[in-house]
Amino acid sequence: MTIKLRELIKTVRQCKTAAKERTKIAKECAIIRTSFKENQEQYRHRNIAKLLFIHMLGYPTHFGQMECLKLIATNSFRNKRMGYLGLMLLLDERQEVLMLVTNSLQNDLNHRSPHVQGLALCSLANIASEGMARDLAPDVIKLLGSHYPYVKKKAALCAVKILRKCPELLDQFVPKIKPLLVERNHGVLITTVTLIIEMCNIDNSVIEHFRKFVQHIVKILKSLVLSGYAPEHDVNGITDPFLQVKVLRLMRLLANNSQEATDAMNDILAQVATNTENVRNVGNAILYECVQTIMSIPSATGLRVLAINILGRFLLNKDNNIRYVALNTLHRVVSIDQQAVQRHRKTVVACLKDHDISIRKRALDLTYALVNTQNIKDLVKELIGYLRSADLEFRSDIVARICMLTENHAPSPKWHFDTILKVIQMAGNYIQPDVIANTIQLLLQTPDLQNYAVHKLFAALSNDILKQPLTQLAVWSVGEFGDLILTTGKLNIQPKDIINLFDKILKSPASSLVTREIVLTALVKLHQRLSEYIEDSDLHEDILSEFDLLRSSLSVELQQRSCEYYVMVSGIINPSKLAEVLDIIPPLETGGNEEEEEEEEYEEEAEIEEQYNNPNPSGSLLTLIDNGPANNNNNNNNKEPTNLLNDLLSTPVQNPVNNNSTFW
């Protein structure tokens, strides 16, 4: 004789080790198998109940599947209930055993008892396969017209499962919706609305059909909002918030891209937004769905402002979950009505100081979206202030966003430069290389800013040479516009000070390879810019010593630059040529005609293709070789041979003499 379920639970809980539990479960499973084999019907109900408990513990219980089917086939409601419960837990839609239960389900769907029909509908909604859904769909459609609300709501939920498995059956369920919407039972209404939402998601073409019921749906929501106290549906002072949320979601679908449906909903949406209290989570859930609906349909401007103000009130809530939802929703709707969202800018910025990292992240994303030309100074100031205390993993992204926003919305080049410089001084090595390149381009394109910028950068470089982005930008600027430091400005800076600072950077262990390369290039440019100071001082020897120091560097790039620059400043090269090479870099051309560039590229490709398809008619390289001397003779009759190296160095270079001597 098997023990009762209560005794099995008590025995398992008393097991002190997992091994003892496994032993007890294995022993009980053996007893249950024996009972099944001996066909002890009086204990079948109890055995299935114990198998459900064993299944919940994670042990295999597949041997009890057929016994569930036997319980379902009985006439006892007690056995049917246990059989269907075991069917839903021990089986799924992939089991082949389900083929055997289709007939029992059909019989129970047509049973005279609504409770048996409810069991069958519940089971079908949980484990229906595509074949079962197609076979039993007519019976479910029939039950949608039942006299019992209990059966109707379960049939509507079962219809959702059937449509997910067999979307092609949707047309058969559409005519059954209208009678369900006039029901007063809230259970039937909420399941019907769920079924309509599922239909609209499966096939958008039925939305037009359901728009005929917009007035009735609005009436349902209005009755919920304006109704008095109803004990059976009241949740914290709000009548059936679950049905209200479902109706709002349905209205969002029906009014999308439909001005007529939107006009019918505007009044009730305004009533929901104004009459619902946000003291408890129940009211907040309804207000959130109302905001989602308002912002998703072509509603009036005043209604959208009301919805955004609701989100602004959410930001003042102490619950972090509500504030997170508000920030997330505001970020989605900021593109729809940015002016209304701007009114809550101070509250959003205040969220940057929140202790919750998720709140800070959402507030940061929303702040980026709020930036425009009018508020760029205030918001960037707040972002820079937040950068001081930001988490390390966020700093790189914050710096990139600040620089991008500054470049896009800067009111003046001077403010643009000051902001970038402040960020570079604060962010250190979090600056990306493209920020340095864009700042250099700004200086090249704004001649009026160069004098101011080079003084600011030199002062910043004198205080800190450890931040590589700052060092690279300052060194490049001093090398390019170094003459402005000495000729203008109130700072008493001498050429020797610049050379000594560059020497300090070259010898600093914190300087990267790229920084040293930029310093060498800046030195050779300074030699040209400060030529009038170098002639009467020993600065020339100082610069040569810097190049000579790195001519034997292990870095090939540094070694090559040092050797080339050493030759350039040694006085060998023609000064006019050297001045041309070391002239100020012109600004990059932007905004070119893309069509002309594409046309030129196309012509070049066509020319190359023509040369490939039509080679030299002679078909021999000897023709090209024979033409060479003839042309040379014609050209050299009246002109002596030129030498490019001689032209660059302005010194006579003799042609090599062929003397049959051996070079050892």
Rosetta blueprint (number, residue, H / E / L):
1 M L
2 T L
3 I L
4 K L
5 L H
6 R H
7 E H
8 L H
9 I H
10 K H
11 T H
12 V H
13 R H
14 Q L
15 C L
16 K L
17 T L
18 A H
19 A H
20 K H
21 E H
22 R H
23 T H
24 K H
25 I H
26 A H
27 K H
28 E H
29 C H
30 A H
31 I H
32 I H
33 R H
34 T H
35 S H
36 F H
37 K H
38 E L
39 N L
40 Q L
41 E H
42 Q H
43 Y H
44 R H
45 H H
46 R H
47 N H
48 I H
49 A H
50 K H
51 L H
52 L H
53 F H
54 I H
55 H H
56 M H
57 L L
58 G L
59 Y L
60 P L
61 T L
62 H H
63 F H
64 G H
65 Q H
66 M H
67 E H
68 C H
69 L H
70 K H
71 L H
72 I H
73 A H
74 T L
75 N L
76 S L
77 F H
78 R H
79 N H
80 K H
81 R H
82 M H
83 G H
84 Y H
85 L H
86 G H
87 L H
88 M H
89 L H
90 L H
91 L L
92 D L
93 E L
94 R L
95 Q L
96 E H
97 V H
98 L H
99 M H
100 L H
101 V L
102 T H
103 N H
104 S H
105 L H
106 Q H
107 N H
108 D H
109 L H
110 N L
111 H L
112 R L
113 S L
114 P H
115 H H
116 V H
117 Q H
118 G H
119 L H
120 A H
121 L H
122 C H
123 S H
124 L H
125 A H
126 N H
127 I H
128 A L
129 S L
130 E H
131 G H
132 M H
133 A H
134 R H
135 D H
136 L H
137 A H
138 P H
139 D H
140 V H
141 I H
142 K H
143 L H
144 L L
145 G L
146 S L
147 H L
148 Y L
149 P H
150 Y H
151 V H
152 K H
153 K H
154 K H
155 A H
156 A H
157 L H
158 C H
159 A H
160 V H
161 K H
162 I H
163 L H
164 R H
165 K H
166 C L
167 P H
168 E H
169 L H
170 L H
171 D H
172 Q H
173 F H
174 V H
175 P H
176 K H
177 I H
178 K H
179 P H
180 L H
181 L H
182 V L
183 E L
184 R L
185 N L
186 H H
187 G H
188 V H
189 L H
190 I H
191 T H
192 T H
193 V H
194 T H
195 L H
196 I H
197 I H
198 E H
199 M H
200 C H
201 N H
202 I H
203 D L
204 N H
205 S H
206 V H
207 I H
208 E H
209 H H
210 F H
211 R H
212 K H
213 F H
214 V H
215 Q H
216 H H
217 I H
218 V H
219 K H
220 I H
221 L H
222 K H
223 S H
224 L H
225 V H
226 L H
227 S L
228 G L
229 Y L
230 A L
231 P L
232 E L
233 H L
234 D E
235 V E
236 N L
237 G L
238 I E
239 T E
240 D L
241 P H
242 F H
243 L H
244 Q H
245 V H
246 K H
247 V H
248 L H
249 R H
250 L H
251 M H
252 R H
253 L H
254 L H
255 A L
256 N L
257 N L
258 S L
259 Q H
260 E H
261 A H
262 T H
263 D H
264 A H
265 M H
266 N H
267 D H
268 I H
269 L H
270 A H
271 Q H
272 V H
273 A H
274 T H
275 N H
276 T L
277 E L
278 N L
279 V L
280 R L
281 N H
282 V H
283 G H
284 N H
285 A H
286 I H
287 L H
288 Y H
289 E H
290 C H
291 V H
292 Q H
293 T H
294 I H
295 M H
296 S H
297 I L
298 P L
299 S L
300 A L
301 T H
302 G H
303 L H
304 R H
305 V H
306 L H
307 A H
308 I H
309 N H
310 I H
311 L H
312 G H
313 R H
314 F H
315 L H
316 L L
317 N L
318 K L
319 D L
320 N H
321 N H
322 I H
323 R H
324 Y H
325 V H
326 A H
327 L H
328 N H
329 T H
330 L H
331 H H
332 R H
333 V H
334 V L
335 S L
336 I L
337 D L
338 Q H
339 Q H
340 A H
341 V H
342 Q H
343 R L
344 H L
345 R H
346 K H
347 T H
348 V H
349 V H
350 A H
351 C H
352 L H
353 K H
354 D L
355 H L
356 D L
357 I H
358 S H
359 I H
360 R H
361 K H
362 R H
363 A H
364 L H
365 D H
366 L H
367 T H
368 Y H
369 A H
370 L H
371 V L
372 N L
373 T L
374 Q L
375 N L
376 I H
377 K H
378 D H
379 L H
380 V H
381 K H
382 E H
383 L H
384 I H
385 G H
386 Y H
387 L H
388 R H
389 S H
390 A L
391 D L
392 L H
393 E H
394 F H
395 R H
396 S H
397 D H
398 I H
399 V H
400 A H
401 R H
402 I H
403 C H
404 M H
405 L H
406 T H
407 E H
408 N H
409 H H
410 A L
411 P L
412 S L
413 P H
414 K H
415 W H
416 H H
417 F H
418 D H
419 T H
420 I H
421 L H
422 K H
423 V H
424 I H
425 Q H
426 M H
427 A H
428 G H
429 N H
430 Y H
431 I L
432 Q L
433 P H
434 D H
435 V H
436 I H
437 A H
438 N H
439 T H
440 I H
441 Q H
442 L H
443 L H
444 L H
445 Q H
446 T L
447 P H
448 D H
449 L H
450 Q H
451 N H
452 Y H
453 A H
454 V H
455 H H
456 K H
457 L H
458 F H
459 A H
460 A H
461 L H
462 S H
463 N H
464 D L
465 I L
466 L L
467 K L
468 Q H
469 P H
470 L H
471 T H
472 Q H
473 L H
474 A H
475 V H
476 W H
477 S H
478 V H
479 G H
480 E H
481 F H
482 G H
483 D H
484 L H
485 I H
486 L H
487 T H
488 T L
489 G L
490 K L
491 L L
492 N L
493 I L
494 Q L
495 P H
496 K H
497 D H
498 I H
499 I H
500 N H
501 L H
502 F H
503 D H
504 K H
505 I H
506 L H
507 K H
508 S L
509 P L
510 A L
511 S L
512 S L
513 L H
514 V H
515 T H
516 R H
517 E H
518 I H
519 V H
520 L H
521 T H
522 A H
523 L H
524 V H
525 K H
526 L H
527 H H
528 Q H
529 R H
530 L L
531 S H
532 E H
533 Y H
534 I H
535 E L
536 D L
537 S L
538 D L
539 L H
540 H H
541 E H
542 D H
543 I H
544 L H
545 S H
546 E H
547 F H
548 D H
549 L H
550 L L
551 R L
552 S L
553 S L
554 L L
555 S L
556 V H
557 E H
558 L H
559 Q H
560 Q H
561 R H
562 S H
563 C H
564 E H
565 Y H
566 Y H
567 V H
568 M H
569 V L
570 S L
571 G L
572 I L
573 I L
574 N L
575 P H
576 S H
577 K H
578 L H
579 A H
580 E H
581 V H
582 L L
583 D L
584 I L
585 I L
586 P L
587 P L
588 L L
589 E L
590 T L
591 G L
592 G L
593 N L
594 E H
595 E H
596 E H
597 E H
598 E H
599 E H
600 E H
601 E H
602 Y H
603 E H
604 E H
605 E H
606 A H
607 E H
608 I H
609 E H
610 E H
611 Q H
612 Y H
613 N H
614 N L
615 P L
616 N L
617 P L
618 S L
619 G L
620 S L
621 L H
622 L H
623 T H
624 L H
625 I H
626 D H
627 N H
628 G H
629 P H
630 A H
631 N H
632 N H
633 N H
634 N H
635 N H
636 N L
637 N L
638 N L
639 K L
640 E L
641 P L
642 T L
643 N L
644 L H
645 L H
646 N H
647 D H
648 L H
649 L H
650 S L
651 T L
652 P L
653 V L
654 Q L
655 N L
656 P L
657 V L
658 N L
659 N L
660 N L
661 S L
662 T L
663 F L
664 W L
